[in-house]
Amino acid sequence: MSENQKSKNTKNNTTQTWKQNLVKVLWIIVLGGVGLGLLIFVITSFTKLPSFEDLENPTEDFATEIYFNDNSEMGRFFVKNRVPVSFDEISPNVINALISTEDERFYKHSGIDFEALMRVLVKRIILQNKNAGGGSTISQQLAKLLFTQKPASNIFARAPQKLKEMVTAVKLERAYTKEEIISMYLNQFEFGYNAHGIKAASETFFNTSPSDLTVNEAAVLVGMLKNPSYYNPRRFPEHVRKRRNVVLYQMYNHDHLSKELRDSLQAQPVDMSHFTITAHDRGPAPYFRMELKKHIDRLLAQPEYLKPDGTRWNLDKDGLRIYTTLDPDMQDHAERTVTTHMEKLQGQFFKHWSYGATPWSYGSDKDFVALKYRHLENLKMESERFLTMKATQFDSLLTHVEEQFKDIQFTPFTLEVLESARGDGEYFQKLIDDKLISTSRSRYLSEVANSDEYGPIASAWKEFKAKADNVFDTEVEMTVFAYNDKMEKDTVMTPMDSIMYHRMILQAGMLAIEPGTGYVKAWVGGVDFKYFQNDHVLNRRQVGSTFKPFVYATSIAIQGVSPCTKVLDRQYIIVPGEGNFHLQKAWDPKNSDGQFSNERVTLYEGLRNSINSISVYLMMQLGDVAPVIQLASNMGINPDYLPRQPSICLGTPDLSLMSMTGAYSTFSNNGAYVTPTFITSITDSNGKLIYRSITEESQALQPDANYVMVDMLKKAAAGRPGINQLKTVNGGKTGTTQNQTDGWYMGITPNLVVGSWVGGEDRWVRFRSLTMGQGSVMARPIFSQFIKSLEDDPDMNFDTQAQFFRPPGELDINIDCDRYNHPLQDDGTHPEEPAHEEEFFGG
């Protein structure tokens, strides 16, 4: 063998040996790495990781769902808009897209895909191929979402986290089925725009449910799992389109799509036309949902409704299900009725005040005008714009004085009080005399106001207010409330003018109750929840003449008075010592127009025309306020809100629409009062019952007396504008308070009782004339238009043939005025004159 050949063989052997050694080293590295990884894996499994109890009960924030009476969803309470869904509630399109793209061997591994790990190890780490893909399984991704901190940014910190995720993934696989892991992962993922979980994401991006997601929609959402910020369909549609097409290709690659369907879907744009963000103030019945939350918070705080561990339920996190009595279609009719009527009324109101004067400048009482403007100033200082300015431009000056006087909060109101008190020794005495402040507190505030430390603050406060005045008097672009499709408009006005503008918007409240059950069917608390959060179903306002039926009903029930009885319309006076009224001075109220006809009118006419003198006379004959209060109390009105004065007969109490509508429901329910109810039951997230409502019913008015009142209310409503159009038998009573501050209408039908109120948020925001400001104009159209809309909607199946219950046999009280005033003679004919002149009421 030649030297060249020997040299060549030696070289080949050396090369072969080198390659063999390299392979051995690589295998040692790989196997050693795997072994080391397994060792670290075992060690990590003994470190602090989620327990099996944690795995069985992962901590998640779930939204509480609110349902209408047909089990359709009304809205949610949440910190995170997350509602869990089961595997069966998720479209197969989502499952196929998820497994094809994220974890193709999902059903084969036990939490860790070693084949994928080796691919990542070789391609990404050794060969530095950044496009090698990831090795995390769906179980590992779930572990990362549930139990690890925010992923670290460097490899050395991330490695221990990754190992913990792997251990946790194995534990998850032991604790849950594959289907449960998929649903947990999709329920946990945050897609952005407050869409936590697949259900919220389906609703937010496509206005659909997880079960109805199309292939394209499913591909978009699964594509977002890689990076919801980068693949945001609203911000980066081109990124999303490309990522969606990758998902579609993977679905094709795993035989879930044909090539033709894949190509067709990939050619389509990403459709975001149904995108909508879920928020607390959107959707149906927002006022109801606001008050519902307050009510349930109080209800579930009671010992019998606490959690098994004794803690309170959290409506924003515990995923409760609240089943209500509201009817979705009736609620829709109610909201549209209120909006339609109030838009028309608001136009008339703006026109009414379009000639110079404003509700704040109007009036001859200078002190009252000053008070109204002072109220505007308070509204300015309570506004978000003012408080933001104060926080950024003034509050830093308070640090020293806050340390000096720790028993005080320097709110705008407090600063105004302190400013008024500086140098005015009598200021706090006036407040003490009016029982608005205690003597000890006034001394402390006076000390603060006149201290050396506060002096510079007082000067700075004046300077700051001058700056704020300039800002609030400068026109800026803004969005304000308006009646249109969006219920708002863009405009230019000063912030101060915007406050006055919004206080000029008339408000409304409407409530519909099913009398036999007490179930609340519709609830409208205002004209627009976004701009006006004050609910007018539970707010108390003066009720006016809508209270008079309780006075009439008391006289009918106790004294058996017929509504055909005639009473002289003249001024009546209740003097000190008369009856059981305990008056200190004579009371001589007038009719609303200040006039008396001095003619005899029936009780029918007295109620229909709201004649004050008739109500006063009935009160005089009762001799005491107590029977009226007792009846009203039996009909659900809180007696603590009822004055023990004879003026109650004219409607002086301040009561809520809820209590008034509930009371009037008694008339439609044969005299039986049923407590209004708007919740039927509450369950936890697993469907376990927490609370169930129980109907409470009591007889407030005997059937005969009740039917007489129903007949009076029917006649009071008969022939009124709007009422004539109705097919449904109905009755009702208007109410108008002093100076047209409040307009009411309480309407009854056999199957539905509807209360409505209209007025200004401030009581001086009102019509100046009775023609426009009376309840028949402001509030009654809401009732008539609402009932008409129910009658005209065939899907409502509203029973227009239903009748009020009439007790069988002859009534104890005569309601036939012809027979009452002209009883038959022996020959069966009527005399020419009444057989009797009423003595009891003739005075």
C-alpha positions, 0 to 999 in steps of 0.5 A: 500500500502506497504512502498516499493510500495509507495517508488517505485511509488514516485521514478517512479513519480520523474523519470517521472517528471524529464524526462518530465522536461528534454523534456520541457527544451530541447524543450525550448532550441530548440525552444528558439534557433530557436527563437533566431536564427530567431531574429538574422536572422532578425537583420542580414538582416538589417546589411550590406548585398548585395543589390538587385543590387549586387545580380542582378550584382554579381562581377565576373571576366570572361575570354574574349573568342576569336573565329576563323571564324567558331566560334570555340574557339581559346583562352582566355584572363583572370585573372581567367579562367572563362567562364560562361555557362547557365543551359542548357549547363551543363550536367544533370549528373552534375545537378543530382550529385550536388543536390543528394550530396549537397542539396537533397531538393534544389527544395523544400526550399527557400534558407535555408533547416531547416530540414538539419539545425535541423539535424546538430544542433542535431547530430553535436552540441548536439550529437557531431557526426562529420559525420552528414553532413552539412546544407548549401544549394546550395544557401548558398554556392553560397552566400559564394562564392559571397558575404562573406569573407574567412570563419573564422576558429573559431565558434564564428567568423564563426556564423555571417558569416553563418547567413549572408550567410543564409540571402543572400541565401534567397535574391538569391532565390528571385532574381533568378530561381533555374536553374540560382542559380545552373549555377551561383554556378558552374560558380563561384566555383574554382576547382584549376589549374586556372580552375574557373567555370565548363566550365574551369574545364571540359576542364582542367580535362577532355578536354571536355565541361560541356554539354558532361561530363559523369557520372563519370566525373561529379561525380569527379567534384561535389566531388571536391566541398567539398574541391578542394585541398584535392580532387585534382585528380592530387595529391590525386587520391585515395581521389578523387576515394573514394569521387567520389564513395560517389557521385555515391552512392548518385546518386543511392540513389536518383534514378539517377543510377541503382545499376548495373551502380553504381557498374560498375562506382565505379569500374573504376579508375579516368581517368586524361589522358586528363588533361591539364592546359589552359594558354595564351601561349598555343593553336593555334595562340599564336602570333596573340592572343598576338598582338590581345590583344594589338590592342583591348586595343587600339581600345576599348580605343576610346571614341565610344567604351567605356562602357555605364558608360564611363569606359574602358573594361577590356579584362581579366575580362569583358567576351567579345567575339572577333570574328576574321577572322582566319581560324582554319584549315588554321592556323594549316597548316600555323603553321605546315608548318613553323615548318617543314621548319624551323626545316630543315633550322635550322639544316643547319644553325647550321651546317653552323656555326659548324666550330669554328666561331660564329655570334658574333666572325665573322668579321674583324671589331673589333669595330663591333665584340665588339658591338656584344659581348656588346649586348650579355652582355646586353641580360645577364643582361636582363635575368630573372636569372640575374635580380633575382640575382640582386634583392636578392643579390644587390638591398638592397645596393641601399637603401641609394643612392636611397633616395639621388638620387630619379630621377633615377632608378638603372637598370642594364643598368643605373648602366653600364652607371654610371660605364662607366661615372666614371672618364671619362669626355668625356663619356656623351659628346659622348652620347650628340653628338649622341643625345642619351641623353640631356645635363641636364640629362647627368649633373645629371647622371655625378653628381651621378656617381662621388658622394661620396654616389655612390662610394661604390655602384660602387665597389659593382656593380663590385663585383656583376657582377663578381659573376654573371659572374661565375654563367653564366659560370657554367654549370647547368641542364636546358630546352631549345628550340628544334625542337621535339614533345615537342618543347624543350629538357633537357640539361646541359649548361652554362646560357651564352651559353643558351643565345647564343644558343637561339639567334642562333635560326632563326625566321620566320613570315608568314601571309596569307590574302584573297585579296578580303576581306582583311581578315587575314586567318593565322598568324604565328609570330615566331617559338615558342611562349614559348621561343620567344615572339617577333612577326615578322608579325608586326616587321619591317625589311628591305624588299630587292627586294620584294619592286621592284614590286612597282617601276616596277608598278609605271613605268608601270602605269605612263609611260605605259612601256611594260614588254617586254621592254629591258634595258641595264644591266650596272652600272647607276649613279644618280648624284647631281642635276639630276631629283628631287632626291636632292642628295648630292653626286653621287649614283652608286649602283651595282648588288648583285653579283657586276657584270654587263652583259652589255646585254639588258634584258627585264623587265620580266627578270629584275624582275625575277632575281632581277637585281638592274641596271634595278630598278635603271634605272626605277627610273632614268626615273621616275626622282623622288621618290615621285610617287613610294612612292605615289603608295606604300602608296595607297597600304597601306604602311605607307609613313613615313617608306619610305626614300625619296631617290632613294635607295628605288628602291633596297628595303632599307625600313624597313617594316612589313610583315603585310604591305607588304602582304597587299600591295601585296594583291592589285595585286591579287584584280585587283588593289584594296587595301583592308585594312587587317582585323583580327577582324569581331566583338566584343560583351559583355558577353550578346552578345551586339555588341560593335564593327564591322569592316568595309571593306575599299577598294580603287583603287590603281592601274588601272586594265590594269597596275595591270594585267601586274604586275600580269603577271610579278610576275607569270613569276618571280615565274614560274619554281622555286623550289617548285612552279612547284608542285603547281596546283594553278596559282601563282606569287611572288617575293623573297627578300634578304637583304645585307649580307643575313640578311633577306630572304623574299617571297611574294607569290600571288594566286587568292584567297590567298596572303602569305607573309613570312620572315626568319632571325635572331633576331639579324641581324648578326645571318645569313648565310654567303653565298648567296647560303643558305641565299637568300630569295628563300631558306629561305622564299619561301619554306614556301609559296610553302609548305603551298599552297601545303598543302592546295591543298592536304587537301580535307577538305580545298576545296582550289580552284586550278582552280581560275584565276587572273582577267584579264580586258576584251578586249585588254590590253593597255600595250603589254605583248606578247614579240614575238609580241612586238619585232617582229610586223607582216608585211603587209604579216602577217610574222615577220621580221628577226630583231626587227622593233625598238630598244627601244630608251627610255630605250636604253641609 
